[in-house]
Amino acid sequence: MQSGRIVAFGVFAFDLETGELQSRGHNVRLQEQPRQVLRMLVSRPGELITREALRKGVWPDETFVDFEAGLNVVVNKLRHVLRDSAASPRYIETVPRRGY
């Protein structure tokens, strides 16, 4: 459910403007890169967000990192915070080699 700037899913609520994540009314710590990925995913529920779009949204063009490994780490951190699993996803479904 999306209401203005707040997106609710499961027991979570994410503020698109501030990047604040809450679970049952309590703030949940979220590092900056997982916050950016979550913002992109909840902004377009049910749509495929490509790995390339996530790369552009999280890492500026002049940043040189192992993007594939870096994105996997970021998504795994996000899944950990959301208590989600790649094997049985509730919130973040992987589409192999394409995106989430």
C-alpha positions in Angstrom: 0.0 0.0 0.0 1.3 3.4 -0.9 -0.1 6.6 0.7 1.7 9.7 -0.5 5.3 9.3 0.6 4.8 6.3 2.9 4.8 2.8 1.4 3.6 0.0 3.6 4.4 -3.6 3.0 4.0 -6.5 5.5 5.0 -5.1 9.0 7.1 -2.4 7.4 6.5 1.2 6.4 9.1 3.1 4.3 9.1 6.9 4.0 10.1 7.7 0.4 11.1 11.2 1.3 13.3 10.6 4.4 14.3 7.0 3.7 13.2 6.0 7.2 12.1 2.4 7.6 9.9 1.3 10.4 8.6 -2.0 11.6 5.6 -2.0 13.8 6.2 1.6 14.6 9.9 1.2 15.5 12.7 2.6 13.5 14.9 0.0 11.7 18.5 0.8 11.0 19.3 0.7 7.3 22.6 1.6 5.7 22.6 4.1 2.8 23.0 1.8 -0.1 20.3 -0.7 1.0 18.1 2.4 1.7 18.6 3.6 -1.9 17.8 0.1 -3.3 14.7 -0.2 -1.1 13.6 3.3 -2.3 13.9 2.2 -5.9 12.1 -1.1 -5.3 9.1 0.2 -3.3 8.7 3.1 -5.7 7.7 0.7 -8.4 6.0 -2.3 -6.7 5.5 -5.4 -8.9 7.8 -4.0 -11.6 11.2 -5.5 -12.5 14.0 -3.1 -11.5 17.0 -4.1 -13.6 20.4 -4.6 -12.1 21.6 -1.8 -14.4 19.0 0.6 -13.1 20.0 -0.3 -9.6 23.7 0.3 -10.4 22.9 3.7 -11.9 20.8 4.6 -8.9 23.3 3.5 -6.2 26.8 4.0 -7.7 27.7 7.2 -9.7 29.3 6.6 -13.1 32.7 7.6 -11.8 32.6 5.0 -9.1 34.7 1.9 -9.8 33.5 -1.2 -7.8 32.8 -4.8 -8.5 29.2 -3.9 -9.2 27.9 -7.4 -9.4 29.3 -8.5 -6.1 28.5 -5.1 -4.5 24.8 -5.2 -5.5 24.5 -8.8 -4.2 25.9 -7.6 -0.8 23.5 -4.7 -0.7 20.5 -6.8 -1.6 21.5 -9.4 1.0 21.8 -6.7 3.7 18.4 -5.4 2.7 16.9 -9.0 2.9 18.5 -9.4 6.3 16.9 -6.2 7.6 13.5 -7.2 6.1 13.9 -10.8 7.4 13.4 -11.9 3.8 15.0 -14.8 1.9 16.0 -15.3 -1.7 14.8 -19.0 -1.5 11.3 -18.0 -0.3 10.9 -14.3 -1.0 8.2 -12.2 0.6 9.4 -8.8 -0.5 12.4 -9.0 -2.9 12.2 -11.6 -5.7 15.3 -12.2 -7.8 14.9 -12.5 -11.5 18.2 -14.2 -12.4 20.7 -12.0 -14.4 17.9 -9.4 -14.9 17.0 -7.7 -11.6 14.6 -7.7 -8.7 
